[in-house]
Amino acid sequence: MTDIPLLSHRIGGHPASGGADWQPVTDSASGDVVARVPMGGADEVDRAVAAARAAWPAWREASLAKRSQVMFAARELLNARRDDLVGLVVREHGKVRGDAAGEVQRGLEVVEYVCGLPQLLKGEYNEQISGGVDTTSIRQPIGVAAGITPFNFPVMVPLWMLPVALACGNAFILKPSEKDPSASLLIADIFAEAGLPDGLLNVVLGGREAVDALLTHDGVDAVSFVGSTPVATSVHHTASRAGKRVQALGGAKNHAVVLPDADPDVTADALVGAAYGSAGERCMAISAVVAVGDVGDLVVGAIADRLKALRVGPGLDETSEMGPLITAEHCERVAGYVDTGALEGAALVHDGRGLSVAGHEGGHWLGPTLFDHVTTDMTIYRDEIFGPVLVVLRADDFDSALAIVNANRWANGTAVFTADGGAARRFQHEVEVGMVGINVPIPVPMAYHSFGGWKDSLYGDLHIHGPDGIRFYTRGKVVTSRWPGHRRAGVDLGFPTSS
Ligand code: NAD
């Protein structure tokens, strides 16, 4: 293994070594080890925090024009290096090229959003809140922010956080997933090339040990986390107890409700893309369909027809529509859920187990899988599977379908398929979920809106990127001012009111 490259952290603008141990990073389509990731800990976090704190004061004082110029330059370089980013995502994550290109594009759009930083950071002003007195509300950076990101969007999720934090005048420490960390390193190098001063964007590689050190470090002011719900819960508790501002986005079970008047073919096209794109490893993947009335048989039949033709293969092969899963362990875990679903009595309509891809036998393969007649007490409904497994539940009417969605502990995204505007309006109004699609299966908000779920899909008050991102990475200050020249009123010990 020693001939396999050992990756470096990025601390203070330079590659840095450190970490007691390393873990393999695999090419998901072949199973080959392509890199070794050092597992940083408290020591590396200390060094990164020291670099960030040293760099922050000057950046905080940098003009808005200077900060947005760096974002413009980073946007150009990221755009120019788009293919390199896509290549790293395909190799380490496994998603197919078109899908990886989509994630890079959505990340890039966050950088484009913060290029308009001076406009986004405009404050508010009231002249004459009292005689000769004015009030200004401004937002200032919070200091050093940390971001902890999952494996499934190795470019987009870091770019949900770091451009916003940096543009707002903060320093940032990124702890990417240890399963596919190389894209984060390239992003840090690109920002350095764009003119971001050393120390403002640090990358500490590793896993739990590095995260634990960040959550309680005195030099960290805010934590953004995206990952599974159990870790999100613990990150939210630990960092909040340590006095930090926290947003922790967790897992999901996203439902699509299909009403009887939905077109079965159009709906099946949308559902296959939403359930099996990125091998179901998307936090906004549709993983449960609630079919209302007679439409169930039609939609299940139409999905099953499409699965027979779906091409599973390595992401670099332009004909592949779905790639491998992230690791052999995760693949086994997902296959275990298929076993459980069959044992629990769900109808296995399409079975993805036992798939082998010629020439790529070492890859982490599991074909698309479809269960029908699933009930809410089954493990395959209750758990987040995070793989290419779609479960279909049946409901008699709109109200019982809505009740199923609203009783679920997760509430990231949801969609309704219907031609009835009144039903769609009711769904939008009554569903208890953070992001809603109406005939749109994956309603991921664009960069200039904020992304976030409800209930066990997000802990904290503010969603990520968009206007909430600007609020998260800044804190408010309100200035009330009076200048000499007004009439002397004398001493007054009463509570001030407007006059
Ligand atoms: P994960 O929770 O295993 O890991 C996320 C991050 O936390 C990684 O950087 C990892 O190194 C670190 N980590 C893992 N275990 C930890 C522990 N015990 N203590 C501290 N840190 C730990 O998630 P994952 O498997 O990388 O990603 C998939 C999960 O992320 C899914 O549940 C998915 O739904 C969720 N996700 C949610 C969103 C969202 O916006 N809500 C977006 C993407 C992914």
Residues whose N, C-alpha, C, O or C-beta is under 5 A from the ligand:
A	BS01	NAD	I148 T149 P150 F151 N152 K175 P176 S177 E178 G206 G207 R208 V211 V226 G227 S228 T229 V231 L249 G250 G251 A252 C283 S457
